[in-house]
Amino acid sequence: MEKKPLISKVEAQAFSPTSPTKKSSWFARAWDFVSSSIVGIVFGFALEKAKVYLPSVIVRQMQWTELTMLVVFLTATLAGMLTIATLESLKQFKRCPKPPLGLFEGATLLGKYGNNIIGGALVGVGMSLAGACPGTVLVQLGAGVPTAPYVFVGALGGAVSFGYIHKATKAAVKSFGAKKPVEVVDGKHAAYLTIAIIAGLVGFPVMWFLNCNIPWRSDMWQDAIKDFNISKMTKIANPFLAVGNLDFSVTLPAWSPFTAGLGIGLAQFLSILLTDSVIGASSVYPYIGSVIVSTFDQKWETNVPFYKDYASLWTSSIFAVGMTVGSFLSVTGSGLSYGSEIASSTGTSVISAALATRLVLGGISLVYGSRIAGGCTSGHGISGMSQLSVASVITVAAMFGGGTAVALLVGEL
């Protein structure tokens, strides 16, 4: 019989989009594999169409000079909120809001949400340094972004080293990462579904207005030119000008921010339908860390007990591979191929030692931050805020706070 996971279903859902079933049959494991793959592919496909994986889109959002990422993010959150609230009201799903992760004992802000604040800020720092988040680096790999391998190397380094740092930190600060009772925005005065409906009625029109008025088509093209080192001497016209405001055609080179947000909302629905859990990308890193550490450290369960909670979450790796495959399929199946007609006119891609160092450090910061906070932009952001978790709202605020400060300080890649 398959070993029972060391974390509860609630915690597993908070950390991973596809937690392994407790059944030991080959059919159950095959279903876990297939369902994780499907959700990952759809999620990666939608993220690539949104172009929010482009490093310049991420950094410029943190500098608040572009709003494409914000529109995608909030539209996806609203779609997810309505989906989860509706399914919960029909008793088809039970949400699992992320709990606060404290730093110290007591009811102070740091005592209650210290790890959320620190971890969220570190994720934001990593986003501005690397031009990626824990999930979008997987999309970048599928799309062939030149900076992605360096960020991924840093993320792997963070995945392997964090467990040892976590043990030392826990020894010094006993309450580090202590889970507090879950707090949600809704309660006895306002039902979850009521809040979701009101948020949708107000939020969707605002997102649609922004979608129709921000220059996302020109922003996407300028960002792609920069991130894929496309020579400015090229005569290729902006391929995003033909993209409509609400067009789900899978052969388009991109989707509008509003359409892409709805596409990510569809991925959330599929995740709940097929895996009985919400989307979250960052749990793949501690899983990979557990695989590497258990291979080279015979006493890993004693030396780094942190990884025991993740060693059974093999489906997170299937989900991650699915994201990369989905991104690849989106790029190669669209009217825009960075590897064909544009490749002949690309500029020289040179990653300097200074830039490589920045990217690697960014990757490390992304993993450290997501593990300290218990989630990333997808787990705390798209999924956590959809479930009205107070901890997730605070974590996302810290992400933007830390990311904005660093983006304004160090500039673009």
Number of C-alpha atoms within 10 A of each C-alpha: 7 12 9 13 18 14 15 11 15 14 17 21 23 26 30 26 32 32 24 25 18 13 13 13 12 9 10 14 17 11 16 21 19 18 21 28 24 20 30 31 27 24 30 33 28 30 28 29 28 26 28 26 26 28 30 26 25 29 28 23 21 29 21 14 11 19 22 27 23 19 24 26 24 22 28 28 27 26 25 29 28 23 20 26 23 18 18 15 13 10 9 13 17 16 22 20 25 31 25 28 27 26 25 20 14 11 10 12 12 17 20 24 28 24 28 34 30 22 30 35 29 27 37 37 30 34 32 36 29 34 31 32 31 30 25 28 28 26 34 29 21 25 26 17 19 16 26 26 19 22 33 24 16 24 29 21 19 26 27 22 18 24 24 15 15 19 18 12 14 13 11 10 13 13 17 21 25 19 17 15 10 14 16 18 15 17 9 6 6 10 13 22 19 14 17 25 16 11 15 19 12 11 18 17 11 14 21 17 13 18 21 16 9 15 13 20 20 14 19 24 17 16 18 19 19 17 19 23 19 20 16 13 9 13 9 10 8 13 16 20 13 11 16 16 14 16 14 18 12 17 16 20 22 31 27 25 33 26 25 28 30 24 25 28 27 20 25 29 22 22 24 23 16 17 22 17 27 30 32 30 27 26 30 27 27 30 24 21 23 26 17 14 22 17 11 9 12 10 12 18 14 11 14 21 16 19 24 20 17 25 17 20 27 20 25 30 22 22 30 28 21 26 34 27 23 27 31 21 19 28 25 17 14 15 15 18 15 18 14 10 11 19 14 12 16 18 17 10 12 11 13 9 9 8 16 18 17 20 30 26 22 30 35 27 28 34 33 29 29 32 27 25 31 28 31 33 27 24 28 32 26 30 33 32 28 27 28 23 24 21 29 34 20 19 34 28 18 22 28 21 18 24 27 22 16 21 25 15 11 11 13 16 17
